């Protein structure tokens, strides 16, 4: 392939409609949202077609086939050469919710069918998969191991860890991180994974790298359990207040006066590091954090994500996806995505079981 030919990708999505992850990522790759793509979408598979579907019109506009199967999209037989990458977005759509309150998106099936087609073609090309790997951790491990066995470069996860920090800080401060609080909003699993990714993108940079997670608990907080745990000294109020101070426009009141029942995720790392996510329903719409380092120093910052279209944080993510497809280099360890998947799965297991859970399956070590 000559240097003037753009890399070609197949897009595999659950649904493509206004403000879906497919629209704000694949839509950019199709030249929408004032975006100039560096790679080319040559085939599209949509698992569902809602009443407000945009995929058919967009595909017709660009002369891209809508494929009946994932295999057909990967094969892209209408193209003179094989595809160079795959973009999988298993987010949004009408899917069942299991007894642990997890949305059962078909992410493993999407990857399984993608790998089968790539095996037919003898290809080991970069794959991006949005957010966490799967709602079932065994599925996630299978997915990770299958890609590793094939030597397939993999990029996954959330857009939020790649936002600018406001204010910015010297990342070397993270080397001595001992405790962190991330502020979040929204649904427990769907938005909790964003917060898990923010937390892990910070904690993995402590001296010695990642050593794994010992235990996780999740309190829904409907009866004010998170505040009661704070009063008992089980998680750091000062870090929460510092993290909230990084979010502009919040009322000058203690958050317990404004939200009686936030959820609380508690993550215990094997090396003694502790992480917490305080998830509000109404108080905030963005993510922020504060971490303790160098003894008792505290640094706090906002993850500067847009609240309105065209969602610049998805532009940042799309640029990263394009660079990943073009150069084939993972922009961060794929082990982070495996670990954060395990963390959110274990948190939902904890909620379902109503207790703190030991997590020997999450003794994942990486630099």
C-alpha positions as CSV (number, residue, x, y, z in Angstrom):
1,X,0.0,0.0,0.0
2,X,1.4,3.4,-0.9
3,X,1.9,6.1,1.6
4,X,-0.8,8.2,0.0
5,X,-3.6,5.6,0.6
6,X,-5.4,6.0,3.9
7,X,-5.7,3.0,6.3
8,X,-9.0,1.3,6.0
9,X,-11.2,0.1,8.9
10,X,-14.4,-1.9,9.4
11,X,-16.8,-0.4,12.0
12,X,-18.8,-2.9,14.1
13,X,-21.4,-1.1,16.2
14,X,-24.5,-1.9,18.3
15,X,-26.5,1.1,17.0
16,X,-25.7,4.3,15.1
17,X,-28.0,7.2,16.1
18,X,-27.8,10.8,17.3
19,X,-25.3,11.2,20.2
20,X,-24.5,7.5,20.4
21,X,-20.9,6.5,20.8
22,X,-21.0,5.2,17.2
23,X,-22.1,8.6,16.0
24,X,-19.5,10.6,17.9
25,X,-16.6,8.3,17.0
26,X,-17.5,6.6,13.7
27,X,-19.3,9.7,12.6
28,X,-16.1,11.6,12.9
29,X,-14.3,9.0,10.9
30,X,-16.9,9.6,8.2
31,X,-16.2,13.3,8.2
32,X,-19.0,14.6,10.4
33,X,-18.8,16.9,13.4
34,X,-16.3,19.2,11.6
35,X,-13.7,16.4,11.7
36,X,-11.1,15.6,9.0
37,X,-10.3,11.9,9.3
38,X,-6.9,10.3,8.6
39,X,-8.3,6.8,8.2
40,X,-11.2,5.5,6.1
41,X,-14.3,3.5,7.1
42,X,-14.9,1.1,4.3
43,X,-17.6,-1.2,5.8
44,X,-20.2,-1.0,8.6
45,X,-22.1,-3.5,10.6
46,X,-25.0,-2.4,12.9
47,X,-26.4,-4.9,15.3
48,X,-29.6,-2.9,15.8
49,X,-31.5,-0.3,13.7
50,X,-33.6,1.9,15.9
51,X,-36.3,4.3,14.6
52,X,-33.8,7.2,14.8
53,X,-31.0,5.3,13.0
54,X,-28.4,7.4,11.1
55,X,-26.3,4.6,9.7
56,X,-28.2,4.0,6.5
57,X,-28.2,7.6,5.4
58,X,-24.5,8.1,6.4
59,X,-23.4,4.9,4.6
60,X,-25.3,5.9,1.4
61,X,-23.8,9.4,1.6
62,X,-20.3,7.9,1.7
63,X,-20.9,4.9,-0.6
64,X,-20.1,2.5,2.2
65,X,-21.9,-0.9,2.4
66,X,-24.0,-1.8,5.4
67,X,-23.0,-5.4,5.9
68,X,-25.5,-8.1,7.1
69,X,-22.8,-9.9,9.2
70,X,-19.6,-9.0,11.0
71,X,-17.7,-11.5,8.8
72,X,-18.9,-9.6,5.7
73,X,-17.8,-6.3,7.2
74,X,-14.3,-7.7,8.0
75,X,-13.9,-9.4,4.7
76,X,-14.8,-6.1,2.9
77,X,-14.7,-7.9,-0.4
78,X,-15.5,-4.8,-2.3
79,X,-12.1,-3.3,-1.4
80,X,-9.0,-4.0,-3.5
81,X,-6.9,-4.8,-0.4
82,X,-7.7,-6.1,3.1
83,X,-8.7,-3.8,5.9
84,X,-6.0,-2.3,8.2
85,X,-8.0,-2.1,11.5
86,X,-11.3,-2.7,13.3
87,X,-13.4,-0.2,15.3
88,X,-15.8,-2.0,17.7
89,X,-18.4,0.1,19.6
90,X,-20.7,-2.1,21.7
91,X,-22.4,0.8,23.5
92,X,-26.0,1.9,23.4
93,X,-28.9,-0.1,22.0
94,X,-31.8,-2.3,23.3
95,X,-30.1,-5.1,25.2
96,X,-31.1,-7.1,28.3
97,X,-29.9,-6.2,31.8
98,X,-28.8,-9.1,34.1
99,X,-29.5,-9.7,37.7
100,X,-26.3,-7.8,38.7
101,X,-27.7,-4.7,36.9
102,X,-25.1,-5.0,34.0
103,X,-26.1,-4.1,30.5
104,X,-25.4,-7.3,28.4
105,X,-23.8,-5.7,25.4
106,X,-22.6,-8.3,22.8
107,X,-19.0,-7.2,23.0
108,X,-17.5,-10.7,23.3
109,X,-19.7,-11.9,20.3
110,X,-18.5,-8.9,18.3
111,X,-14.9,-9.7,19.0
112,X,-15.3,-13.5,18.5
113,X,-16.8,-13.0,15.1
114,X,-14.2,-10.4,14.2
115,X,-11.4,-12.7,15.1
116,X,-12.9,-15.6,13.2
117,X,-13.0,-13.5,10.1
118,X,-9.5,-12.1,10.6
119,X,-8.2,-15.7,11.0
120,X,-9.7,-16.6,7.7
121,X,-7.8,-13.7,6.1
122,X,-4.6,-14.4,8.1
123,X,-4.6,-10.9,9.5
124,X,-3.5,-9.6,12.9
125,X,-4.5,-5.9,12.7
126,X,-5.2,-3.3,15.4
127,X,-8.6,-3.5,17.1
128,X,-10.2,-0.8,19.1
129,X,-13.2,-1.7,21.4
130,X,-15.0,1.1,23.2
131,X,-15.3,1.1,27.1
132,X,-14.8,-2.1,29.1
133,X,-14.2,-5.4,27.4
134,X,-17.4,-7.2,28.6
135,X,-20.0,-7.4,31.3
136,X,-18.6,-10.9,32.2
137,X,-15.0,-11.0,33.5
138,X,-14.4,-14.5,32.2
139,X,-15.4,-13.3,28.7
140,X,-13.0,-10.3,29.1
141,X,-10.1,-12.6,30.0
142,X,-10.9,-14.8,27.0
143,X,-11.0,-11.7,24.7
144,X,-7.7,-10.4,26.1
145,X,-6.0,-13.8,25.8
146,X,-7.2,-14.4,22.3
147,X,-5.8,-11.1,21.1
148,X,-2.5,-11.6,22.9
149,X,-2.2,-15.1,21.3
150,X,-2.6,-13.6,17.9
151,X,-0.3,-10.7,18.5
152,X,-3.1,-8.3,17.8
153,X,-2.6,-4.7,19.0
154,X,-5.5,-3.7,21.2
155,X,-6.9,-0.4,22.5
156,X,-10.0,-0.1,24.6
157,X,-11.5,1.8,27.4
158,X,-13.1,5.2,28.1
159,X,-12.6,8.7,26.6
160,X,-12.4,10.4,30.0
161,X,-8.8,9.5,31.1
162,X,-7.5,11.2,28.0
163,X,-9.1,14.6,28.8
164,X,-6.9,17.6,29.7
165,X,-6.4,18.0,33.5
166,X,-7.4,21.4,34.8
167,X,-5.2,22.5,36.4
168,X,-2.4,20.5,34.9
169,X,0.2,19.0,37.2
170,X,3.6,17.2,37.1
171,X,2.8,13.5,36.5
172,X,5.8,12.6,38.6
173,X,3.6,13.4,41.6
174,X,1.8,10.2,40.9
175,X,4.9,8.1,41.7
176,X,4.1,8.5,45.4
177,X,0.3,8.2,45.2
178,X,-1.1,6.5,48.3
179,X,-4.8,7.3,48.1
180,X,-7.2,8.8,45.5
181,X,-10.8,9.8,45.2
182,X,-12.6,10.1,41.9
183,X,-15.8,12.1,41.6
184,X,-18.3,10.6,39.1
185,X,-22.0,10.8,38.1
186,X,-24.6,8.7,36.3
187,X,-25.3,5.0,36.4
188,X,-23.3,2.5,38.4
189,X,-21.9,0.4,35.7
190,X,-22.1,2.6,32.5
191,X,-20.6,5.7,34.2
192,X,-18.7,3.8,36.9
193,X,-16.4,2.4,34.3
194,X,-15.4,5.9,33.3
195,X,-14.4,6.6,36.9
196,X,-12.6,3.3,37.2
197,X,-10.6,4.2,34.1
198,X,-9.7,7.6,35.5
199,X,-8.6,6.0,38.8
200,X,-6.5,3.4,37.1
201,X,-4.9,5.9,34.7
202,X,-3.6,7.6,37.9
203,X,-2.8,4.7,40.2
204,X,-0.9,2.7,37.5
205,X,1.8,5.5,37.5
206,X,2.8,5.0,41.1
207,X,6.4,3.8,41.7
208,X,6.8,0.2,40.7
209,X,3.8,0.2,38.4
210,X,0.6,-1.8,38.9
211,X,0.6,-4.6,41.4
212,X,-3.1,-5.7,41.2
213,X,-6.3,-5.2,43.3
214,X,-6.9,-7.1,46.5
215,X,-10.6,-6.3,47.1
216,X,-13.5,-4.2,45.9
217,X,-16.8,-3.1,47.5
218,X,-19.7,-1.0,46.1
219,X,-22.4,0.6,48.3
220,X,-25.4,1.9,46.3
221,X,-25.9,4.5,49.0
222,X,-29.7,4.7,48.9
223,X,-29.8,4.9,52.7
224,X,-26.9,7.3,53.1
225,X,-24.4,4.4,53.7
226,X,-21.6,6.3,51.9
227,X,-21.9,9.3,54.3
228,X,-22.1,6.9,57.3
229,X,-18.9,5.2,56.1
230,X,-17.2,8.6,55.7
231,X,-18.2,9.6,59.3
232,X,-16.6,6.4,60.5
233,X,-13.3,7.4,58.8
234,X,-13.5,4.6,56.2
235,X,-12.8,6.9,53.2
236,X,-11.2,10.4,53.0
237,X,-13.6,13.3,53.2
238,X,-10.8,15.8,52.6
239,X,-9.9,14.2,49.2
240,X,-13.5,14.2,48.1
241,X,-13.9,18.0,49.0
242,X,-10.6,18.8,47.1
243,X,-11.8,16.8,44.1
244,X,-15.1,18.6,44.1
245,X,-13.4,22.0,44.4
246,X,-11.8,21.3,40.9
247,X,-15.3,21.3,39.3
248,X,-16.5,24.8,38.5
249,X,-19.9,26.1,39.4
250,X,-20.8,23.8,42.3
251,X,-22.8,25.2,45.3
252,X,-20.8,26.3,48.3
253,X,-22.3,23.6,50.5
254,X,-21.1,20.2,51.8
255,X,-22.3,17.6,49.2
256,X,-24.1,15.7,51.9
257,X,-26.5,18.6,52.1
258,X,-27.2,18.4,48.4
259,X,-27.2,14.6,47.7
260,X,-28.2,12.3,50.6
261,X,-27.3,9.1,48.9
262,X,-24.2,8.9,46.6
263,X,-22.8,5.5,45.7
264,X,-19.3,4.6,46.9
265,X,-16.8,2.3,45.2
266,X,-13.8,1.2,47.3
267,X,-10.8,-0.3,45.7
268,X,-8.0,-1.9,47.8
269,X,-4.7,-2.5,45.9
270,X,-2.3,-5.2,46.9
271,X,0.4,-2.8,47.8
272,X,-1.8,-0.9,50.2
273,X,-2.8,1.9,47.9
274,X,-6.5,2.8,48.2
275,X,-8.9,4.2,45.6
276,X,-12.5,5.5,46.0
277,X,-15.2,6.6,43.6
278,X,-18.0,8.8,44.9
279,X,-20.8,8.7,42.4
280,X,-23.4,11.4,42.6
281,X,-26.7,11.4,40.7
282,X,-27.4,15.2,40.4
283,X,-24.6,17.2,41.9
284,X,-22.0,16.8,39.1
285,X,-21.8,16.0,35.3
286,X,-18.1,15.7,35.0
287,X,-15.3,13.7,36.5
288,X,-12.6,15.0,38.8
289,X,-10.1,13.6,41.3
290,X,-7.8,14.3,44.2
291,X,-4.8,12.1,45.3
292,X,-2.6,12.0,48.3
293,X,1.2,11.9,47.6
294,X,4.6,12.6,49.2
295,X,3.2,12.0,52.6
296,X,0.1,14.2,53.1
297,X,0.3,16.5,50.1
298,X,-2.9,16.6,47.9
299,X,-3.3,17.4,44.2
300,X,-6.7,17.8,42.6
301,X,-7.9,18.3,39.0
302,X,-10.9,18.3,36.7
303,X,-11.0,15.9,33.7
304,X,-12.0,18.6,31.2
305,X,-14.8,16.8,29.2
306,X,-17.3,18.7,27.2
307,X,-20.9,18.6,28.4
308,X,-22.4,19.4,24.9
309,X,-22.0,18.5,21.3
310,X,-19.7,18.0,19.6
311,X,-18.0,16.5,22.7
312,X,-14.3,17.4,22.2
313,X,-13.2,14.5,24.5
314,X,-14.4,12.1,21.8
315,X,-12.4,14.0,19.2
316,X,-9.3,13.4,21.4
317,X,-10.2,9.7,21.6
318,X,-10.9,9.5,17.8
319,X,-7.4,11.0,17.1
320,X,-5.9,8.3,19.4
321,X,-7.8,5.6,17.6
322,X,-6.5,6.8,14.2
323,X,-2.9,7.0,15.4
324,X,-3.3,3.5,16.8
325,X,-4.6,2.1,13.5
326,X,-1.9,3.9,11.5
327,X,1.2,3.0,13.6
328,X,-0.1,-0.2,15.3
329,X,1.3,0.8,18.7
330,X,-0.9,0.5,21.8
331,X,-1.1,4.0,23.4
332,X,-1.3,2.5,26.9
333,X,-1.1,-1.0,28.3
334,X,-4.0,-3.2,27.2
335,X,-3.7,-4.7,30.7
336,X,-5.3,-1.5,32.0
337,X,-8.5,-2.2,30.1
338,X,-8.5,-5.8,31.3
339,X,-8.0,-4.6,34.9
340,X,-10.7,-1.9,34.8
341,X,-13.1,-4.4,33.2
342,X,-12.4,-6.7,36.2
343,X,-12.8,-3.9,38.6
344,X,-16.2,-2.8,37.4
345,X,-17.4,-6.4,37.1
346,X,-16.2,-7.1,40.7
347,X,-18.0,-3.9,41.9
348,X,-21.3,-5.0,40.4
349,X,-20.7,-8.5,41.9
350,X,-20.1,-6.8,45.3
351,X,-23.4,-4.8,45.0
352,X,-25.3,-8.0,44.1
353,X,-23.7,-9.9,47.0
354,X,-24.1,-7.1,49.4
355,X,-20.5,-7.3,50.7
356,X,-16.8,-6.6,50.1
357,X,-15.3,-9.1,47.8
358,X,-11.7,-10.4,47.6
359,X,-10.4,-10.2,44.0
360,X,-7.6,-12.8,43.4
361,X,-8.5,-12.7,39.7
362,X,-7.4,-9.1,39.6
363,X,-3.8,-9.7,40.8
364,X,-2.7,-8.2,37.5
365,X,0.8,-6.7,37.3
366,X,2.0,-4.3,34.6
367,X,4.3,-1.4,34.0
